[in-house]
Amino acid sequence: MAASEPWDFLSTGVLPDTTVELNLTARGILAEHGVLNQVVHLSDAGGTAEEVVTLSTVREFFLDVPWNNMDESDSGTIFNFWANATLGDGKGRRFPLVHAYGTQTHTYISRFDSNITRDIMEGNIHRSSARFKLFGRAS
């Protein structure tokens, strides 16, 4: 089986609303999600009979990114990127997201697809997480 990732299925040509990159390495278990708009209708007779209706052939990809055990500066960068109206503007703007995992680094055009979560623990240790929708590859 060949290695495959969202990068392999996305195209270039999607423009960001800002050229400022969010570039912080994930710290924890990163989850990738693929979504295809399909509905499965089960047969009234039961068993394994079913019909799959594909409403769109466009594949959508999402990243759930955790940042554990980070300092106040990195935590502030994420929080500012989400809250700043000229950067992420919550879920409102697309931007380059640098995704480094394993031996590869890719830059996706993305936007926040969730509200931001941030925990501040004793010793000023910060933890944050967010979900991103991927629209394409940065060129």
N, C-alpha and C positions, 0 to 999 in steps of 0.2 A: 504494500500500500504506500502510495506516495504521500509525503508530507504536504499539507495544505492548510491555508489560513485565509482570513478575510481578504488580505492583500491580493490574493490570486483571483478574486472574483470582482474586484472593484476597478473602476476605470479612472483615468486622469480627466482633467477638464472641468472638474467641479471647483468653483472659486470660493475662497473663504471671504467672510465679511471683514476680517482683520488678518494681517500677516504675522502678528505676534504669536509665537508658538508657546503652547503649554508643554513643558519638557521636564517631567519628573518621573523617575523610574518607579514602577509599581513595587510595593513592599508587601508581599503577602500573596494569596492565591488570586490570580487574574482569571476572570471567566469571560469567554467569548460566546456570543449567542448569534445564531443565524435564524432568520424568520422568513418564511415564504407564505404569502397570503393564500391559504387553502382551507377548504371546509371539507370534512369527511362526514358523509351521510351513511349511517348504518342501515342495513336492510331490516324491514319489518319482520322478516322471517328469522332474524337472529343469525347466529353462526359467524362465518367470516366474510359474508357478502357485504360489500361496501362500495360506495362511489366517492371518488375524490374530485372535487371541483376546484380548479386553480383559478383564482380571481385575478392574480397578477403574477407574472413570471419574474418580477423584480425581487431580487434577494436583498434583504436588509440585514445589516450586521451591527451588533452592539458589543461594547466592552464594559465589564464591571471591573473597576480599578480600585484596589485598596492601597492605602498608604499607611502602614503601621510604623510605630516607633520613629517618628520624625521630629525634627526640631520646630520651634515656633516660626522660623523664617519660611521653611518649605510649606508648612501648614498655612501660613498667611498668603503665600503665593497662590495656592489652590483656591482659598476662600476669596481672595481679591479677584482672581480670574473669573470665578462664577458670578460675583456680585457686581463687577465693574461693567457699566453700560457700554463701554467702547471695546470690551474684550468678549467675554462669554455672554454677558447680559442674561444671567440665568440660563434658560433654554433657548434664548432668542437669537444667538449669533453663531455662525460657523467659524472655525479657526483651525490652524494646524495643530494636531496632537501628535507628539513624538512618542512612539510606542516601541520601547526597547525591551525585548524579552529573549532570553537565551543568547544566541550569537547574532541575531538579526535586529536591525533597527529600521522601522518604517515610520513615515510621517503621513498620517491620514488627515483628510478634511473631515472635521467632526463638529458636534455641538454637545453640550450637556443634555442628557435625556432624563435627568433626575434632579431633585433638589439636592443641596449639598449637606453632608453630615460631617460634623467634626466633634471629636472628643478630646478634652484636655485632662490629662491624668496627673497624679502627683509627680513631682520632679520636672514639671513642664514638658512632659512627653505628650506629643500630639498624635492623633489618629484620625484619618479622614477616608471617605470613599465616595465614589460617584459612578454613574453610568453614562456612557457616551454612545451616541449614534454615529456610525461611520457612513460618510457619503461618497468618498472616493479617495484616491491616492493624490498626495501633493506632488506636483510636477517639479 
